[in-house]
Amino acid sequence: MTAAAGSGDANGALSAGTAAAAVQPAGDDRYRAFSGTRCLITGGLGFIGSNLAHRLVSLGARVLIVDSLIPSYGGNFFNIAGVRDRVHVNVADVRDPNAMDYLVRGQDYIFNLAGQIGHLESMEDPQTDLRINTEGPLTVLDACRRSNPRAKVLYASTRQVYGRPQYLPVDERHPLAPIDCNAVSNLAAEYYHRVYTAAHGIRTACLRLTNTYGPRQMMKDERGVYAFIWLWIRRIVDGEPLVVMGGRQVRDFTYVDDCVDALLRAAASPRADGEVYNLGGQAASLMDLAELMIEVAGGGETVVTELPAERRAIDPGSTELSYEKIKTELGWEPRTTLREGLARTIAFYRQHRERYWSAADVAEQQIGGLQLGLQLPSALDPA
Ligand SMILES: NC(=O)c1ccc[n+]([C@@H]2O[C@H](COP(=O)([O-])OP(=O)(O)OC[C@H]3O[C@@H](n4cnc5c(N)ncnc54)[C@H](O)[C@@H]3O)[C@@H](O)[C@H]2O)c1
């Protein structure tokens, strides 16, 4: 197999010229404001949270990660390799009000990214999905109300809140009509953020994410891979065929560094307070995506099947988000092409396959991380 563009060091830190640097807006110093700030990332050992942690550390922020390390989710100590000695990690559950009361104190920004992200899983176990995705963010917000109302809170919601699109591209005025339990729990959490802004004056902003992909997403096994694009990346790295269910549906894809960029912009901008923004990315039909992935990986094949019944019931069909609002108001737009993003992602997993591929290996790393990676939260004393 040919290595694609982008590489990382032995610890999984992405080097200059690759993903981390690619979205650093050239000449844009708007993020200097994060230097010296205190940033709490819930779900910070997971995919998006850990990429955000790397970025915030590079900007000089003091990062506190809170993650419960629920085994089937995306938390992985290897995700913070390279910055482990520059972040604080607290293994706690965001649904614990006492823990969150203490942990939010003194924080300038709180990125509410802990979540159960599986849509099928939310249908099989809606109560857990509700507790983690609604009660969790609400607990964080309420801790802010009691213990740190000056913090700004950012929340990652999902495009699934729109359900099956009535028109494309879907903008923020599109009716909200969730078709799966995960979207309901995310939408409820969004509304809690808006209520806490309106009623308690806590500054919040919600981003509705579409299919986000890139290094550090979980890959534990085929069951523990939630998005089809992640599953395809796993399969292409393994030299296995990409199973294309249908193929003509259009989806859009955001590279994780672009998502991190949007979170930082929304955090830094008072214009975003109380707002909801779509993120978008590059749109492609599933078949076009599969073919591009095969080209980027230097080989592979597809197998076309029908959508299974349980997926068909919650499948939104073709979707594409409009990101006009965030572009106009915050100047955000995706910078990473699908080709570049796939190349970096595939290269990352070819290099670090053993850190992500098996649930047992990831669990082993968690034990190692708990023994070695934790630091006492000395920097957490209230300011
Ligand atoms: N990745 C996507 O494509 C996507 C799309 C839409 C929305 N989102 C949202 O973005 C957020 C982050 O997603 P991700 O892709 O990084 O997922 P992820 O599974 O990689 O990360 C989530 C992290 O949250 C942690 N977590 C879960 N429950 C927790 C709890 N009760 N207390 C503390 N930590 C807990 C997990 O251990 C994990 O590390 C989620 O809320 C998700 O719904 C992601």
The ligand as an ORCA input file, in Angstrom:
! r2SCAN-3c Opt
* xyz 0 1
  N     -18.310     12.706     14.870
  C     -19.384     13.110     14.225
  O     -19.519     12.898     13.003
  C     -20.459     13.891     14.958
  C     -21.571     14.321     14.234
  C     -22.559     15.019     14.908
  C     -22.439     15.309     16.256
  N     -21.338     14.865     16.935
  C     -21.274     15.160     18.373
  O     -19.976     15.594     18.746
  C     -19.650     15.133     20.058
  C     -18.300     14.442     20.031
  O     -18.378     13.325     19.148
  P     -17.117     12.427     18.788
  O     -17.261     12.048     17.368
  O     -15.865     13.074     19.245
  O     -17.429     11.136     19.675
  P     -16.442     10.214     20.544
  O     -17.218      9.011     20.948
  O     -15.148     10.006     19.847
  O     -16.178     11.119     21.816
  C     -17.128     11.265     22.826
  C     -16.393     11.199     24.147
  O     -17.346     11.439     25.181
  C     -17.022     10.579     26.260
  N     -18.236     10.394     27.051
  C     -19.374      9.753     26.692
  N     -20.256      9.794     27.681
  C     -19.678     10.498     28.688
  C     -20.115     10.891     29.976
  N     -21.337     10.547     30.408
  N     -19.279     11.613     30.744
  C     -18.043     11.970     30.300
  N     -17.582     11.599     29.084
  C     -18.391     10.877     28.284
  C     -16.560      9.295     25.603
  O     -15.773      8.506     26.489
  C     -15.779      9.828     24.422
  O     -14.415      9.975     24.755
  C     -20.792     14.191     20.487
  O     -21.649     14.857     21.361
  C     -21.502     13.898     19.194
  O     -22.896     13.657     19.360
  C     -20.340     14.172     16.323
*
